[in-house]
Amino acid sequence: MSRLEVVKTGKLWIGGKWPRSESGATFPVTNPEGEVVARCASASRKDSRDAVEAARSGLGKWRDSTAMLRGQVMYRAAEMLEGRAAELTEALQFGGAGAAAARQEVDASIDRMVMLAGWCDKIHQVLGCQNSVAGPYHCFTIPQPCGVVVAFSPAEPALLSLVTLVGAAMSIGNSVVAVAPPQAGLAAVLLGEVLAVSDVPAGAVNILTGNQKDLVEPLGGHREVAVVVSGGLSKASRVAVRMAAADGIRRVHAVPWTGSAWEDDEETCSPWFLEQFVEFKTLWHPAAS
């Protein structure tokens, strides 16, 4: 007796759980022959609000973890990516990448997570400083997390761009709401499954899949969001997110990289790229005379 194949249904990852979309909507993932191999949840405005609330709740535990522990968790995520490399390669091929290119992107994504993990306990020495002041004081400027970061990732490279944006925000101690377009939906779901078994605290990272255009306004205008980073939005959507963010104290950054530019480690792992995910605090302390 023949059996029916169980087709994977990728869900959203919100607050450490795997809910279906509040709207019940999904979109298909097809192979190059046009056959449906999976379905992914299409996030609604309500789902985006739930994700931000989860990110705000999960911020404290991730932010207050030691930098060394954050680095260990992210390195664990790289280990899990390595263990699921074949599945991730296949998911990227469903998105249209060739076999060799897909495997190369998975390898680059693993290496990228390792590199960003290394910044967790080093970024403070690079971006921080001791200021020279006229008076008997010590004056230090130190970087610290901004809070909740929303990251819109591009369709290409699906996995590498998502790992870069999520990993960069995580390395500083921020919590993240990542939004992947349908073309990158399955890769985003698999990344969520990797992070879920890497000791990432519930809510520290939340992953939504679906039409990014529908989520620009609710996420860009949410008062709990501190930073919005767009890596694949159209010009109209970038304008919309800036308009939505204009009534609050939110920073909006557009990532200029496209295509193979995401493979440049010197740019994507630069402390000057990570700087957009931090805010600076200046401390004064009396000095002995």
DATADA-V852628 format. One record per residue. N is the residue number from 1. SS is DSSP state (2 for helix, 1 for strand, 0 for the rest). OMEGA is omega in whole degrees, 0 to 359 (none if undefined). D_CENTER is the distance of its C-alpha to the mean C-alpha in Angstrom with 1 decimal. Layout:
n->(N N)
ss->(SS SS)
omega->(OMEGA OMEGA)
d_center->(D_CENTER D_CENTER)
//
This chain:
n->(1 2 3 4 5 6 7 8 9 10 11 12 13 14 15 16 17 18 19 20 21 22 23 24 25 26 27 28 29 30 31 32 33 34 35 36 37 38 39 40 41 42 43 44 45 46 47 48 49 50 51 52 53 54 55 56 57 58 59 60 61 62 63 64 65 66 67 68 69 70 71 72 73 74 75 76 77 78 79 80 81 82 83 84 85 86 87 88 89 90 91 92 93 94 95 96 97 98 99 100 101 102 103 104 105 106 107 108 109 110 111 112 113 114 115 116 117 118 119 120 121 122 123 124 125 126 127 128 129 130 131 132 133 134 135 136 137 138 139 140 141 142 143 144 145 146 147 148 149 150 151 152 153 154 155 156 157 158 159 160 161 162 163 164 165 166 167 168 169 170 171 172 173 174 175 176 177 178 179 180 181 182 183 184 185 186 187 188 189 190 191 192 193 194 195 196 197 198 199 200 201 202 203 204 205 206 207 208 209 210 211 212 213 214 215 216 217 218 219 220 221 222 223 224 225 226 227 228 229 230 231 232 233 234 235 236 237 238 239 240 241 242 243 244 245 246 247 248 249 250 251 252 253 254 255 256 257 258 259 260 261 262 263 264 265 266 267 268 269 270 271 272 273 274 275 276 277 278 279 280 281 282 283 284 285 286 287 288 289)
ss->(0 0 0 0 0 0 0 1 1 1 0 0 1 1 0 0 1 0 0 0 0 0 0 0 0 1 1 1 1 1 0 0 0 0 0 1 1 1 1 1 1 0 0 0 2 2 2 2 2 2 2 2 2 2 2 2 2 2 2 2 2 2 2 0 0 0 2 2 2 2 2 2 2 2 2 2 2 2 2 2 2 2 2 0 2 2 2 2 2 2 2 2 2 2 0 0 0 0 2 2 2 2 2 2 2 2 2 2 2 2 2 2 2 2 2 2 2 2 2 0 0 0 2 2 2 2 2 0 1 1 1 0 0 0 0 0 1 1 1 1 1 1 1 1 1 0 0 1 1 1 1 1 0 0 0 0 0 2 2 2 2 2 2 2 2 2 2 2 2 2 2 2 0 0 1 1 1 1 1 1 0 2 2 2 2 2 2 2 2 2 2 2 2 2 2 2 0 0 0 0 0 0 0 0 1 1 1 1 1 0 0 2 2 2 2 2 2 2 2 2 0 0 0 0 1 1 1 1 1 1 0 0 0 0 2 2 2 2 2 2 2 2 2 2 2 0 0 0 0 0 1 1 1 1 0 0 0 0 2 2 2 2 2 0 2 2 2 2 0 0 2 2 2 2 2 2 2 1 1 1 1 1 1 1 1 1 0 0 0)
omega->(179 181 176 178 177 182 182 173 180 182 176 175 185 176 180 179 185 180 167 178 178 180 184 184 175 173 184 170 185 175 182 179 179 179 179 181 179 173 179 179 177 187 178 177 178 178 180 177 178 181 179 177 178 179 178 179 182 184 187 184 179 181 185 173 177 179 179 180 178 178 179 179 180 176 175 177 177 177 181 174 178 181 181 184 182 180 179 178 179 180 179 176 175 179 176 180 174 184 182 180 180 179 178 179 178 178 179 180 177 179 181 179 178 181 180 176 181 181 187 183 180 186 182 180 182 183 179 181 169 185 175 182 180 180 182 182 163 181 183 171 184 176 176 183 177 185 182 179 173 182 174 183 180 178 179 348 192 184 184 180 181 177 181 183 180 182 180 179 180 186 179 183 178 166 193 164 181 181 181 178 182 181 180 188 184 177 179 178 180 176 177 179 176 182 182 179 181 179 173 182 179 178 181 174 179 185 177 176 178 183 183 182 181 186 182 184 182 180 180 182 183 186 180 180 181 184 173 179 181 180 182 182 174 180 180 180 177 176 182 181 177 177 180 182 189 184 179 180 180 178 180 180 174 179 187 189 173 174 185 179 177 182 183 182 183 179 188 177 179 175 181 169 180 183 182 179 182 165 188 176 179 183 176 179 180 178 179 181 none)
d_center->(44.3 41.1 37.9 35.1 31.8 29.0 26.3 22.8 21.3 17.5 16.6 13.8 12.2 13.0 14.3 14.7 16.8 17.0 18.6 19.8 19.3 21.7 23.3 23.9 22.9 21.5 21.4 22.8 21.5 24.4 25.6 27.4 30.6 29.3 29.3 26.9 25.1 22.5 21.4 18.1 17.9 17.7 16.1 18.5 18.6 19.6 16.6 14.3 16.5 16.4 12.7 13.0 16.0 14.4 11.7 14.7 16.7 14.4 13.8 17.2 17.2 14.1 15.2 18.7 18.3 19.8 17.9 19.6 18.4 14.7 15.4 17.4 14.7 12.2 15.4 16.2 13.0 14.3 17.6 16.6 15.0 18.3 20.2 18.8 18.9 21.7 20.0 16.9 19.4 21.3 18.4 17.8 21.5 21.6 19.4 22.2 21.5 24.5 24.8 24.9 22.0 19.8 20.8 20.2 16.6 16.0 17.9 15.9 12.6 14.3 15.8 12.6 11.2 14.7 14.9 11.9 13.4 16.6 15.6 15.2 19.0 19.9 18.0 20.5 23.5 22.3 21.2 23.7 27.4 30.9 32.5 36.2 38.0 41.6 42.6 42.8 39.0 36.0 33.0 29.5 26.2 23.1 19.4 17.6 14.3 14.2 13.1 10.8 8.1 7.5 5.7 8.1 8.0 11.6 13.9 14.7 13.8 11.9 10.5 10.6 8.6 5.6 6.3 7.0 4.4 2.2 6.0 7.4 6.6 7.5 10.5 12.0 12.0 9.9 8.7 5.7 6.5 4.8 8.0 9.4 13.1 15.9 16.4 13.1 13.5 15.0 12.7 9.7 12.3 13.3 9.9 10.1 13.7 13.0 11.0 13.6 16.3 14.9 16.0 12.7 14.4 14.5 12.3 10.1 7.2 8.2 7.9 10.4 12.3 15.2 16.6 14.2 17.5 18.4 15.4 15.5 18.4 17.6 14.1 15.3 18.4 17.4 19.0 16.6 13.7 14.0 11.8 10.8 9.4 10.7 10.7 13.0 14.9 18.7 20.8 22.0 18.6 17.7 21.0 20.4 17.2 19.2 22.1 20.3 18.9 22.4 24.0 21.9 20.6 17.2 16.0 14.8 13.8 14.2 12.9 16.3 15.6 16.7 17.8 18.8 17.7 14.2 16.4 17.8 16.8 18.8 16.8 13.2 14.0 16.3 16.6 17.3 13.8 12.4 15.2 13.5 11.3 14.7 17.9 21.3 24.0 27.5 29.9 33.7 36.1 39.8 41.1 44.4 47.2)
//
